[in-house]
Amino acid sequence: MAGRGLAPGVRYAGPTLSQPELRACLQQERSINDAVLALDREEQDLASAGARVNEYSQRSVDDYNRRVETFNARAQEANAMVARFNHYCANRAYYESDMRSVESELGIRR
């Protein structure tokens, strides 16, 4: 996560992420990573499919265009996920002990 981890004994004047908020942010981060990996695979598939489109067949072109539209919609969803993450999670301070606790609970090793 891109926020600032605060060492034990350090107090931060601004708001910090609580454990439930950290949990939600880490789950969002995991979802974003999964979405990006899926988009990367789909983009490779689209590139391969694009090379096989029969430009003289309206059906072939329409099928490919539908796949592109679906891909674009998924990319927009992933971008919205990133925007929400950036708004609620990124660059927010948290206590390192809270992060270690939540990571342990979620089975995350860094």
C-alpha positions in Angstrom: 0.0 0.0 0.0 1.3 3.5 -0.8 0.4 5.1 2.6 2.8 5.8 5.4 3.5 3.3 8.1 4.0 4.9 11.5 6.4 3.2 13.9 5.4 2.3 17.4 5.2 5.4 19.7 4.8 7.8 16.8 1.6 9.8 16.8 0.2 11.3 13.6 -1.7 14.6 13.7 -4.0 13.6 10.9 -6.4 10.7 10.5 -5.0 7.3 10.3 -6.5 4.1 8.8 -8.0 1.8 11.4 -7.6 -1.9 11.2 -11.0 -2.4 9.5 -10.1 0.3 7.0 -6.7 -1.3 6.4 -8.4 -4.6 5.8 -10.8 -3.0 3.3 -7.9 -1.3 1.5 -5.8 -4.5 1.3 -8.8 -6.4 0.0 -9.3 -3.6 -2.6 -5.6 -3.8 -3.5 -5.9 -7.5 -4.0 -9.0 -7.1 -6.2 -7.2 -4.4 -8.3 -4.2 -6.7 -8.8 -6.5 -9.6 -9.8 -8.3 -7.3 -12.3 -5.1 -6.0 -13.8 -3.8 -9.5 -14.3 -7.1 -10.6 -16.0 -7.0 -7.5 -18.2 -3.4 -8.2 -19.2 -4.4 -11.8 -20.3 -7.5 -10.6 -22.0 -5.5 -7.9 -23.9 -3.1 -10.5 -25.2 -6.1 -12.7 -26.3 -7.6 -9.7 -28.1 -4.4 -8.9 -29.9 -4.2 -12.5 -31.1 -7.9 -12.5 -32.0 -7.5 -9.2 -33.9 -4.9 -10.8 -36.1 -7.4 -13.4 -37.1 -10.4 -11.2 -37.8 -11.8 -11.7 -41.3 -12.2 -8.1 -42.4 -14.5 -9.2 -45.2 -16.9 -10.9 -42.8 -19.3 -8.6 -41.0 -19.9 -11.2 -38.4 -16.2 -11.7 -37.7 -15.7 -7.9 -37.3 -18.8 -7.6 -35.1 -17.7 -10.4 -32.8 -14.3 -8.9 -32.4 -15.8 -5.4 -31.7 -18.0 -6.9 -29.0 -15.0 -8.4 -27.4 -13.2 -5.1 -27.5 -16.3 -3.3 -26.0 -16.4 -5.9 -23.2 -12.7 -5.4 -22.6 -13.1 -1.7 -22.5 -15.9 -1.9 -19.9 -13.7 -4.1 -17.7 -10.9 -1.7 -18.0 -13.2 1.2 -17.0 -14.3 -0.9 -13.9 -10.7 -1.5 -13.0 -9.9 2.2 -13.4 -12.9 3.0 -11.1 -11.5 0.6 -8.5 -8.1 2.3 -8.6 -9.8 5.7 -8.2 -11.7 4.5 -5.2 -8.5 3.0 -3.7 -6.6 6.2 -4.3 -9.3 8.3 -2.7 -9.8 6.1 0.4 -6.5 4.3 0.9 -3.5 5.8 -0.9 -1.2 8.2 0.9 -3.1 7.7 4.2 -1.1 7.0 7.3 -1.5 3.8 9.4 0.2 2.2 12.3 2.7 -0.5 11.3 1.4 -2.7 14.1 -2.1 -2.5 12.7 -0.9 -3.3 9.2 1.1 -6.3 10.4 -2.0 -7.6 12.3 -4.3 -7.2 9.3 -1.7 -8.7 6.9 -1.4 -11.7 9.2 -5.2 -12.1 9.4 -5.4 -12.0 5.6 -2.5 -14.3 5.1 -0.4 -11.6 3.3 3.4 -11.9 3.5 5.6 -9.0 2.4 
